[in-house]
Amino acid sequence: MGALKFWGRHGTHPHDREVNALRGRIGRITRRPSWTDFLGTHMGIMLQQLHHTTRDVNDVVAEASRLSEQFGLPGLPVLRPAMLSDADLLRASCVRAFMGRPHLLLLEDPLEASPADLEDAFLSAITTARDKGAGIIWLVRSNAVGQRYWQGVTSRWRLADDGLVAVRMG
């Protein structure tokens, strides 16, 4: 059995305030959308920041609105996730992932089946996060996805039958 640590602290203590604060610094995009349908999409976007940080609500709303526009939404989406198109849900997932200046981004096929105009906004956001020191784990099923981005990557790995294998980058 292994141990889960967040920046050197054990993540098994769910009521530890520091661990909760660190969870507020992890952005994620999952392959299958993970939205609570009884809340508006705006709450799904902001919930992590409202729960795991002590940020002012107005600051969280302002950041969510700015990121929504950056990723091509007309504003912060307030409809339930079931009422949004797949493309708009993907845009909302990007907004949620980049909220709060994440220290770690866990991205699972973020650009697969995405609208063409989302790629530039996504690559810009990921570059900004990386330049601010974020660690990025980007899982893709196709090497063609994000091809323009690979020149800034520090390491690439392929999942093989016997585990992770380093991919030559040159």
C-alpha positions, 0 to 999 in steps of 0.5 A, a space after each residue: 500500500 502506498 502513501 499520498 502526499 501533497 508537497 511533502 504533507 500526508 494527504 490522508 488527513 482530510 480535515 487538515 486545513 493545509 492539505 485542503 488549501 493545497 487541494 485548492 492548487 490542483 487543477 484537473 480536466 478528466 476525460 469524462 466530464 465530472 459535473 454535479 448536475 443539480 448545481 449551475 455550471 458556474 458553481 461547479 467551476 468555482 466550488 473548489 476555490 470556494 471550498 479549499 481557499 479563503 479567497 473573496 467570493 467576488 475575486 473568485 467570480 471575477 477570475 471565473 468570468 475572465 477565464 470563461 471569456 478567455 476560453 471562448 464562452 460568452 461569460 460565466 455559464 450559469 446553466 446546469 451542465 446538462 444544458 450546455 453543449 459538449 464544446 461548452 462543457 469542455 471550455 468550462 472544464 478548462 476554466 475550472 482547471 485553471 482557476 486559482 493559479 494551480 501548482 499542479 495540473 492533471 490533464 486527461 485528453 484535454 484537447 481531444 474532440 475540442 473546437 479548433 479555436 480552443 487549442 490556442 487558448 488552452 496552449 496559452 493558459 498551460 504555457 502561462 501556468 508552466 511559466 509560473 511554476 506549475 507542474 503539468 501531467 498531460 495524458 494523451 492517447 494521440 501524439 498529434 494532440 498538442 504537437 505544437 506544444 512539445 518543444 516546451 516539455 521537459 519530459 515525455 513518457 509512454 505507458 507500456 505493458 511494463 510501466 512508464 517508459 521515457 520517450 526520446 525528445 529530440 
